[in-house]
Amino acid sequence: MSYPEGAYGDVFRRMEESGFDFDKDHVVDMHAVFATEAEADRIALMFVADSDVDQYVNIETKPYDEGGMELTLSKKMLVTYDAVCQLEDLLAERVSLVDGYLDGWGVMQQ
């Protein structure tokens, strides 16, 4: 495949080179960090309230090692460049409503 230049394109190229199976669903974990538990919970509840909440296999907040609270949002999905960017864009849009920032994403290769 051909991926755009940039950090995500590089990640997808490395995944492809390592033999990642893009043809099956995987759990993608997105992370965001917030100053307070209330802010993390507010954003988590937005995902819980989504009408298609079954798509999320985990929505969890916990203390972040460096202070504040971390939200982990896990979705089972086909891992495509567009799908990962779309999920991150949704999370970024919601995080922008409070004092928080995105803290990366990951997927386990089985």
C-alpha positions as a Markdown table, in Angstrom:
| # | Residue | x | y | z |
|---|---|---|---|---|
| 1 | Met | 0.0 | 0.0 | 0.0 |
| 2 | Ser | 0.9 | 3.6 | -0.3 |
| 3 | Tyr | 0.6 | 5.8 | 2.8 |
| 4 | Pro | 1.0 | 9.5 | 3.2 |
| 5 | Glu | 4.3 | 11.0 | 4.4 |
| 6 | Gly | 4.5 | 11.6 | 8.2 |
| 7 | Ala | 4.6 | 9.7 | 11.4 |
| 8 | Tyr | 1.4 | 7.7 | 10.8 |
| 9 | Gly | 2.4 | 6.8 | 7.3 |
| 10 | Asp | 5.8 | 5.6 | 8.7 |
| 11 | Val | 4.0 | 3.5 | 11.4 |
| 12 | Phe | 1.8 | 1.8 | 8.7 |
| 13 | Arg | 4.7 | 1.1 | 6.5 |
| 14 | Arg | 6.6 | -0.6 | 9.4 |
| 15 | Met | 3.4 | -2.6 | 10.2 |
| 16 | Glu | 3.2 | -3.7 | 6.6 |
| 17 | Glu | 6.9 | -4.6 | 6.5 |
| 18 | Ser | 6.5 | -6.7 | 9.6 |
| 19 | Gly | 3.7 | -8.7 | 8.2 |
| 20 | Phe | 0.8 | -7.2 | 10.1 |
| 21 | Asp | -2.5 | -8.8 | 9.1 |
| 22 | Phe | -4.6 | -5.9 | 7.9 |
| 23 | Asp | -7.4 | -8.2 | 6.7 |
| 24 | Lys | -8.8 | -9.0 | 10.2 |
| 25 | Asp | -10.1 | -7.0 | 13.1 |
| 26 | His | -7.7 | -6.0 | 15.9 |
| 27 | Val | -8.2 | -4.0 | 19.0 |
| 28 | Val | -6.8 | -0.4 | 18.6 |
| 29 | Asp | -6.1 | 1.5 | 21.8 |
| 30 | Met | -6.2 | 5.3 | 21.8 |
| 31 | His | -4.9 | 7.2 | 24.8 |
| 32 | Ala | -5.6 | 10.7 | 26.0 |
| 33 | Val | -4.4 | 12.5 | 29.2 |
| 34 | Phe | -6.4 | 15.0 | 31.3 |
| 35 | Ala | -5.6 | 17.3 | 34.1 |
| 36 | Thr | -8.5 | 16.0 | 36.3 |
| 37 | Glu | -10.5 | 12.9 | 36.8 |
| 38 | Ala | -13.7 | 14.9 | 36.0 |
| 39 | Glu | -12.4 | 15.9 | 32.6 |
| 40 | Ala | -11.4 | 12.3 | 31.8 |
| 41 | Asp | -14.7 | 11.0 | 32.9 |
| 42 | Arg | -16.6 | 13.6 | 30.9 |
| 43 | Ile | -14.9 | 12.5 | 27.7 |
| 44 | Ala | -15.2 | 8.8 | 28.5 |
| 45 | Leu | -19.0 | 9.2 | 29.0 |
| 46 | Met | -19.3 | 10.7 | 25.6 |
| 47 | Phe | -18.0 | 7.5 | 24.1 |
| 48 | Val | -20.2 | 5.4 | 26.4 |
| 49 | Ala | -23.2 | 7.4 | 25.2 |
| 50 | Asp | -22.5 | 6.8 | 21.5 |
| 51 | Ser | -25.3 | 4.8 | 20.0 |
| 52 | Asp | -23.0 | 2.2 | 18.6 |
| 53 | Val | -21.1 | 1.7 | 21.9 |
| 54 | Asp | -20.7 | -2.0 | 21.2 |
| 55 | Gln | -17.9 | -1.1 | 18.9 |
| 56 | Tyr | -15.8 | -0.2 | 21.9 |
| 57 | Val | -14.3 | -3.1 | 23.9 |
| 58 | Asn | -12.9 | -0.9 | 26.6 |
| 59 | Ile | -13.4 | 2.6 | 27.9 |
| 60 | Glu | -11.4 | 3.2 | 31.0 |
| 61 | Thr | -9.9 | 6.0 | 33.0 |
| 62 | Lys | -7.0 | 5.6 | 35.5 |
| 63 | Pro | -4.4 | 7.8 | 37.2 |
| 64 | Tyr | -1.6 | 8.7 | 34.8 |
| 65 | Asp | 1.9 | 8.1 | 36.0 |
| 66 | Glu | 3.0 | 11.6 | 35.4 |
| 67 | Gly | -0.1 | 13.2 | 37.0 |
| 68 | Gly | -3.6 | 13.7 | 35.9 |
| 69 | Met | -5.8 | 11.0 | 34.5 |
| 70 | Glu | -5.5 | 8.8 | 31.4 |
| 71 | Leu | -8.4 | 7.7 | 29.2 |
| 72 | Thr | -7.9 | 4.5 | 27.2 |
| 73 | Leu | -10.4 | 3.9 | 24.4 |
| 74 | Ser | -10.2 | 0.5 | 22.8 |
| 75 | Lys | -12.1 | -0.3 | 19.6 |
| 76 | Lys | -12.2 | -3.6 | 17.6 |
| 77 | Met | -11.8 | -2.7 | 14.0 |
| 78 | Leu | -10.0 | -3.3 | 10.7 |
| 79 | Val | -6.8 | -1.4 | 11.0 |
| 80 | Thr | -6.6 | 1.0 | 8.1 |
| 81 | Tyr | -4.9 | 4.4 | 7.9 |
| 82 | Asp | -8.2 | 6.1 | 7.4 |
| 83 | Ala | -10.0 | 4.3 | 10.2 |
| 84 | Val | -7.3 | 5.0 | 12.7 |
| 85 | Cys | -7.2 | 8.7 | 11.7 |
| 86 | Gln | -11.0 | 8.9 | 11.9 |
| 87 | Leu | -11.0 | 7.5 | 15.4 |
| 88 | Glu | -8.2 | 9.8 | 16.5 |
| 89 | Asp | -10.0 | 12.8 | 15.0 |
| 90 | Leu | -13.1 | 12.0 | 17.0 |
| 91 | Leu | -11.1 | 11.6 | 20.2 |
| 92 | Ala | -9.2 | 14.8 | 19.5 |
| 93 | Glu | -12.4 | 16.7 | 18.9 |
| 94 | Arg | -13.8 | 15.6 | 22.2 |
| 95 | Val | -10.5 | 16.1 | 24.1 |
| 96 | Ser | -10.4 | 19.7 | 22.8 |
| 97 | Leu | -13.5 | 20.5 | 24.9 |
| 98 | Val | -11.5 | 20.2 | 28.1 |
| 99 | Asp | -7.9 | 20.4 | 29.4 |
| 100 | Gly | -6.4 | 17.3 | 27.8 |
| 101 | Tyr | -4.1 | 16.0 | 25.0 |
| 102 | Leu | -3.8 | 12.9 | 22.9 |
| 103 | Asp | -1.2 | 10.5 | 24.0 |
| 104 | Gly | -0.9 | 8.1 | 21.1 |
| 105 | Trp | -2.4 | 4.8 | 19.9 |
| 106 | Gly | -1.3 | 1.2 | 19.5 |
| 107 | Val | -2.4 | -2.1 | 18.3 |
| 108 | Met | -1.0 | -5.6 | 19.1 |
| 109 | Gln | 0.2 | -7.7 | 16.3 |
| 110 | Gln | -0.8 | -11.3 | 17.0 |
